């Protein structure tokens, strides 16, 4: 039994608590069945234990496969914490007002600058304002199917990268290290959410997984 | 012993065609039907079952058997459709390979 316990410990490394409990239950059940069959076939208790454990195979290989299909602890934390970007903005009143007011001010400023003849700067501001409003309006949009979610995410990334490129202009390549550092947290969040989407059936997706 | 990497989900669906089974029974069915030629490490069976369940190909439910709670799996409509496609694909593939090897 000690060997089974250590097999399970290795096979459930980095898995979320619920996922690990599920693996423990199903493998223990499987192990008991294999053991009973071996004993019914005439094996001693020790032999039955050894055969049942050998049949399970390498715990590290099983862990790799489990991590592809069950939630890891990091993913479970992200699911629990929800949409951290929205929560961070909504945590204080003035930040919320700033987030909503900023795109309006940017679009208004772009109009004024365009009328004043500064078309290039006005264009950048307009793109920034429209992009920001898209991101802020996301929770209000009817994004509730995987297809709409995919379209929204594509639009979001095109806007974010486009805004960065516009900001730096011809120097984008030179400042690429800064762009990558800025986008890294967003990209990591996106990657983790993509992994969660693969693991959870669509009917169990919380709202923020679509965005 | 033959490595059945990539074909395990199809074999699981086939094992579930007749009746719902628990994990251990599924593993034994695959081994028995292939007369021991197709062998695999049973620890990798459950990740494959979870994947199929996430994809809606199978569904699971708990049932008490001899005082022990066991998780049973049954194939869904989507799973049957997928299995029919996999069978057709396998038939084409094996015919093509047989034609090549038959000529050698």
Interface residues (C-beta under 8 A of the other chain):
Chain A: X7 X11 X23 X25 X26 X27 X29 X30 X32 X33 X34 X37 X55 X56 X57 X58 X59 X61 X62 X65 X66 X68 X69 X70 X198 X199 X200 X201
Chain B: X22 X23 X24 X27 X28 X40 X41 X42 X43 X44 X45 X46 X47 X48 X50 X51 X54 X56 X68 X69 X70 X71
